Amino acid sequence: MAGSVLSGGGSVPSKQASAETWIDMVNEFQKGALSTRLGIPMIYGIDAVHGHNNVYKATIFPHNVGLGATRQVRIDDISFFASCN
C-alpha cells in the first residue's frame, strides 16, 4: 500500500464525480492503508490551487493576480472566506 496519494491533472474517481464520490474514494484508500500489518494511515493530497475543479459543480476561484487586477479588495476577501468555510 502507498504511504501517500496525490490526485492531480485528470485523475478522477469517475466522470462528473461529486464531492461524496471523492470522499468514498479517499475512504477506501484509507481503509486499505489501515488494514496493513502496521496500520499506518496514508496521506492524501489534491492538486487544487484555485478550488477542486475535478469535483463536479465545484466552485473555482480565479488566480490571486487576477483578483488583484480588478482593484476590488473585497472580492479577494470574499474568496478567502468562501474557501475557509
Buried (B, 14 or more C-beta within 10 A) or exposed (E): EEEEBEBEEEEBBEEEBBEEBBEEBBEEBBEEBEEEEEEEEBEBEBEBEBBBEBBBEEEEBBEEEEBEEEEEEEBBEEBEEEEEE
